[in-house]
Amino acid sequence: MTDPLHPSGSSLRERMIEDTRRDYIRCVKRLAAVIGRSSDTATAEDLRRFQVHQTQADMQPPGITSAVSA
């Protein structure tokens, strides 16, 4: 049964999905720029440096966590 308050094809849901996808791609590109190579080769040390870089750029902890999780 479909929940009338949350229809599966709602434009809000679709917009949120697209916003999340765009944010993740932006974070992955930022990581690649910081480490100087493709993000799929990032090591644990690279992720630590990325976190430090974000902290120095005055990002707040929730934003840092989201970016590293992407």
Phi and psi in radians as a Rosetta constraint file:
Dihedral C 1 N 2 CA 2 C 2 CIRCULARHARMONIC -1.471 0.35
Dihedral N 2 CA 2 C 2 N 3 CIRCULARHARMONIC 2.366 0.35
Dihedral C 2 N 3 CA 3 C 3 CIRCULARHARMONIC -1.351 0.35
Dihedral N 3 CA 3 C 3 N 4 CIRCULARHARMONIC 2.043 0.35
Dihedral C 3 N 4 CA 4 C 4 CIRCULARHARMONIC -1.139 0.35
Dihedral N 4 CA 4 C 4 N 5 CIRCULARHARMONIC -0.392 0.35
Dihedral C 4 N 5 CA 5 C 5 CIRCULARHARMONIC -1.429 0.35
Dihedral N 5 CA 5 C 5 N 6 CIRCULARHARMONIC -0.331 0.35
Dihedral C 5 N 6 CA 6 C 6 CIRCULARHARMONIC -2.366 0.35
Dihedral N 6 CA 6 C 6 N 7 CIRCULARHARMONIC 1.166 0.35
Dihedral C 6 N 7 CA 7 C 7 CIRCULARHARMONIC -1.088 0.35
Dihedral N 7 CA 7 C 7 N 8 CIRCULARHARMONIC 2.476 0.35
Dihedral C 7 N 8 CA 8 C 8 CIRCULARHARMONIC -1.100 0.35
Dihedral N 8 CA 8 C 8 N 9 CIRCULARHARMONIC -0.468 0.35
Dihedral C 8 N 9 CA 9 C 9 CIRCULARHARMONIC -1.774 0.35
Dihedral N 9 CA 9 C 9 N 10 CIRCULARHARMONIC 0.399 0.35
Dihedral C 9 N 10 CA 10 C 10 CIRCULARHARMONIC -1.121 0.35
Dihedral N 10 CA 10 C 10 N 11 CIRCULARHARMONIC 2.536 0.35
Dihedral C 10 N 11 CA 11 C 11 CIRCULARHARMONIC -1.174 0.35
Dihedral N 11 CA 11 C 11 N 12 CIRCULARHARMONIC -0.566 0.35
Dihedral C 11 N 12 CA 12 C 12 CIRCULARHARMONIC -1.087 0.35
Dihedral N 12 CA 12 C 12 N 13 CIRCULARHARMONIC -0.800 0.35
Dihedral C 12 N 13 CA 13 C 13 CIRCULARHARMONIC -1.077 0.35
Dihedral N 13 CA 13 C 13 N 14 CIRCULARHARMONIC -0.780 0.35
Dihedral C 13 N 14 CA 14 C 14 CIRCULARHARMONIC -1.107 0.35
Dihedral N 14 CA 14 C 14 N 15 CIRCULARHARMONIC -0.711 0.35
Dihedral C 14 N 15 CA 15 C 15 CIRCULARHARMONIC -1.122 0.35
Dihedral N 15 CA 15 C 15 N 16 CIRCULARHARMONIC -0.713 0.35
Dihedral C 15 N 16 CA 16 C 16 CIRCULARHARMONIC -1.138 0.35
Dihedral N 16 CA 16 C 16 N 17 CIRCULARHARMONIC -0.699 0.35
Dihedral C 16 N 17 CA 17 C 17 CIRCULARHARMONIC -1.083 0.35
Dihedral N 17 CA 17 C 17 N 18 CIRCULARHARMONIC -0.798 0.35
Dihedral C 17 N 18 CA 18 C 18 CIRCULARHARMONIC -1.147 0.35
Dihedral N 18 CA 18 C 18 N 19 CIRCULARHARMONIC -0.695 0.35
Dihedral C 18 N 19 CA 19 C 19 CIRCULARHARMONIC -1.080 0.35
Dihedral N 19 CA 19 C 19 N 20 CIRCULARHARMONIC -0.748 0.35
Dihedral C 19 N 20 CA 20 C 20 CIRCULARHARMONIC -1.103 0.35
Dihedral N 20 CA 20 C 20 N 21 CIRCULARHARMONIC -0.783 0.35
Dihedral C 20 N 21 CA 21 C 21 CIRCULARHARMONIC -1.046 0.35
Dihedral N 21 CA 21 C 21 N 22 CIRCULARHARMONIC -0.800 0.35
Dihedral C 21 N 22 CA 22 C 22 CIRCULARHARMONIC -1.110 0.35
Dihedral N 22 CA 22 C 22 N 23 CIRCULARHARMONIC -0.736 0.35
Dihedral C 22 N 23 CA 23 C 23 CIRCULARHARMONIC -1.103 0.35
Dihedral N 23 CA 23 C 23 N 24 CIRCULARHARMONIC -0.743 0.35
Dihedral C 23 N 24 CA 24 C 24 CIRCULARHARMONIC -1.086 0.35
Dihedral N 24 CA 24 C 24 N 25 CIRCULARHARMONIC -0.762 0.35
Dihedral C 24 N 25 CA 25 C 25 CIRCULARHARMONIC -1.098 0.35
Dihedral N 25 CA 25 C 25 N 26 CIRCULARHARMONIC -0.725 0.35
Dihedral C 25 N 26 CA 26 C 26 CIRCULARHARMONIC -1.068 0.35
Dihedral N 26 CA 26 C 26 N 27 CIRCULARHARMONIC -0.737 0.35
Dihedral C 26 N 27 CA 27 C 27 CIRCULARHARMONIC -1.137 0.35
Dihedral N 27 CA 27 C 27 N 28 CIRCULARHARMONIC -0.716 0.35
Dihedral C 27 N 28 CA 28 C 28 CIRCULARHARMONIC -1.152 0.35
Dihedral N 28 CA 28 C 28 N 29 CIRCULARHARMONIC -0.703 0.35
Dihedral C 28 N 29 CA 29 C 29 CIRCULARHARMONIC -1.122 0.35
Dihedral N 29 CA 29 C 29 N 30 CIRCULARHARMONIC -0.695 0.35
Dihedral C 29 N 30 CA 30 C 30 CIRCULARHARMONIC -1.123 0.35
Dihedral N 30 CA 30 C 30 N 31 CIRCULARHARMONIC -0.735 0.35
Dihedral C 30 N 31 CA 31 C 31 CIRCULARHARMONIC -1.054 0.35
Dihedral N 31 CA 31 C 31 N 32 CIRCULARHARMONIC -0.815 0.35
Dihedral C 31 N 32 CA 32 C 32 CIRCULARHARMONIC -1.047 0.35
Dihedral N 32 CA 32 C 32 N 33 CIRCULARHARMONIC -0.676 0.35
Dihedral C 32 N 33 CA 33 C 33 CIRCULARHARMONIC -1.156 0.35
Dihedral N 33 CA 33 C 33 N 34 CIRCULARHARMONIC -0.692 0.35
Dihedral C 33 N 34 CA 34 C 34 CIRCULARHARMONIC -1.208 0.35
Dihedral N 34 CA 34 C 34 N 35 CIRCULARHARMONIC -0.737 0.35
Dihedral C 34 N 35 CA 35 C 35 CIRCULARHARMONIC -1.522 0.35
Dihedral N 35 CA 35 C 35 N 36 CIRCULARHARMONIC -0.228 0.35
Dihedral C 35 N 36 CA 36 C 36 CIRCULARHARMONIC 1.382 0.35
Dihedral N 36 CA 36 C 36 N 37 CIRCULARHARMONIC 0.341 0.35
Dihedral C 36 N 37 CA 37 C 37 CIRCULARHARMONIC -2.808 0.35
Dihedral N 37 CA 37 C 37 N 38 CIRCULARHARMONIC -3.113 0.35
Dihedral C 37 N 38 CA 38 C 38 CIRCULARHARMONIC -1.032 0.35
Dihedral N 38 CA 38 C 38 N 39 CIRCULARHARMONIC 2.416 0.35
Dihedral C 38 N 39 CA 39 C 39 CIRCULARHARMONIC -1.166 0.35
Dihedral N 39 CA 39 C 39 N 40 CIRCULARHARMONIC -0.394 0.35
Dihedral C 39 N 40 CA 40 C 40 CIRCULARHARMONIC -1.282 0.35
Dihedral N 40 CA 40 C 40 N 41 CIRCULARHARMONIC -0.079 0.35
Dihedral C 40 N 41 CA 41 C 41 CIRCULARHARMONIC -1.835 0.35
Dihedral N 41 CA 41 C 41 N 42 CIRCULARHARMONIC 0.139 0.35
Dihedral C 41 N 42 CA 42 C 42 CIRCULARHARMONIC -1.121 0.35
Dihedral N 42 CA 42 C 42 N 43 CIRCULARHARMONIC 2.386 0.35
Dihedral C 42 N 43 CA 43 C 43 CIRCULARHARMONIC -1.725 0.35
Dihedral N 43 CA 43 C 43 N 44 CIRCULARHARMONIC 3.037 0.35
Dihedral C 43 N 44 CA 44 C 44 CIRCULARHARMONIC -1.050 0.35
Dihedral N 44 CA 44 C 44 N 45 CIRCULARHARMONIC -0.671 0.35
Dihedral C 44 N 45 CA 45 C 45 CIRCULARHARMONIC -1.137 0.35
Dihedral N 45 CA 45 C 45 N 46 CIRCULARHARMONIC -0.678 0.35
Dihedral C 45 N 46 CA 46 C 46 CIRCULARHARMONIC -1.066 0.35
Dihedral N 46 CA 46 C 46 N 47 CIRCULARHARMONIC -0.739 0.35
Dihedral C 46 N 47 CA 47 C 47 CIRCULARHARMONIC -1.135 0.35
Dihedral N 47 CA 47 C 47 N 48 CIRCULARHARMONIC -0.652 0.35
Dihedral C 47 N 48 CA 48 C 48 CIRCULARHARMONIC -1.114 0.35
Dihedral N 48 CA 48 C 48 N 49 CIRCULARHARMONIC -0.779 0.35
Dihedral C 48 N 49 CA 49 C 49 CIRCULARHARMONIC -1.098 0.35
Dihedral N 49 CA 49 C 49 N 50 CIRCULARHARMONIC -0.650 0.35
Dihedral C 49 N 50 CA 50 C 50 CIRCULARHARMONIC -1.099 0.35
Dihedral N 50 CA 50 C 50 N 51 CIRCULARHARMONIC -0.743 0.35
Dihedral C 50 N 51 CA 51 C 51 CIRCULARHARMONIC -1.096 0.35
Dihedral N 51 CA 51 C 51 N 52 CIRCULARHARMONIC -0.754 0.35
Dihedral C 51 N 52 CA 52 C 52 CIRCULARHARMONIC -1.087 0.35
Dihedral N 52 CA 52 C 52 N 53 CIRCULARHARMONIC -0.775 0.35
Dihedral C 52 N 53 CA 53 C 53 CIRCULARHARMONIC -1.002 0.35
Dihedral N 53 CA 53 C 53 N 54 CIRCULARHARMONIC -0.777 0.35
Dihedral C 53 N 54 CA 54 C 54 CIRCULARHARMONIC -1.169 0.35
Dihedral N 54 CA 54 C 54 N 55 CIRCULARHARMONIC -0.668 0.35
Dihedral C 54 N 55 CA 55 C 55 CIRCULARHARMONIC -1.097 0.35
Dihedral N 55 CA 55 C 55 N 56 CIRCULARHARMONIC -0.749 0.35
Dihedral C 55 N 56 CA 56 C 56 CIRCULARHARMONIC -1.175 0.35
Dihedral N 56 CA 56 C 56 N 57 CIRCULARHARMONIC -0.400 0.35
Dihedral C 56 N 57 CA 57 C 57 CIRCULARHARMONIC -1.547 0.35
Dihedral N 57 CA 57 C 57 N 58 CIRCULARHARMONIC 0.220 0.35
Dihedral C 57 N 58 CA 58 C 58 CIRCULARHARMONIC 1.126 0.35
Dihedral N 58 CA 58 C 58 N 59 CIRCULARHARMONIC 0.487 0.35
Dihedral C 58 N 59 CA 59 C 59 CIRCULARHARMONIC -1.275 0.35
Dihedral N 59 CA 59 C 59 N 60 CIRCULARHARMONIC 2.566 0.35
Dihedral C 59 N 60 CA 60 C 60 CIRCULARHARMONIC -1.458 0.35
Dihedral N 60 CA 60 C 60 N 61 CIRCULARHARMONIC 2.683 0.35
Dihedral C 60 N 61 CA 61 C 61 CIRCULARHARMONIC -0.881 0.35
Dihedral N 61 CA 61 C 61 N 62 CIRCULARHARMONIC -0.747 0.35
Dihedral C 61 N 62 CA 62 C 62 CIRCULARHARMONIC -1.077 0.35
Dihedral N 62 CA 62 C 62 N 63 CIRCULARHARMONIC -0.650 0.35
Dihedral C 62 N 63 CA 63 C 63 CIRCULARHARMONIC -1.194 0.35
Dihedral N 63 CA 63 C 63 N 64 CIRCULARHARMONIC -0.668 0.35
Dihedral C 63 N 64 CA 64 C 64 CIRCULARHARMONIC -1.120 0.35
Dihedral N 64 CA 64 C 64 N 65 CIRCULARHARMONIC -0.795 0.35
Dihedral C 64 N 65 CA 65 C 65 CIRCULARHARMONIC -1.056 0.35
Dihedral N 65 CA 65 C 65 N 66 CIRCULARHARMONIC -0.774 0.35
Dihedral C 65 N 66 CA 66 C 66 CIRCULARHARMONIC -1.090 0.35
Dihedral N 66 CA 66 C 66 N 67 CIRCULARHARMONIC -0.755 0.35
Dihedral C 66 N 67 CA 67 C 67 CIRCULARHARMONIC -1.139 0.35
Dihedral N 67 CA 67 C 67 N 68 CIRCULARHARMONIC -0.751 0.35
Dihedral C 67 N 68 CA 68 C 68 CIRCULARHARMONIC -1.222 0.35
Dihedral N 68 CA 68 C 68 N 69 CIRCULARHARMONIC -0.562 0.35
Dihedral C 68 N 69 CA 69 C 69 CIRCULARHARMONIC -1.236 0.35
Dihedral N 69 CA 69 C 69 N 70 CIRCULARHARMONIC -0.453 0.35
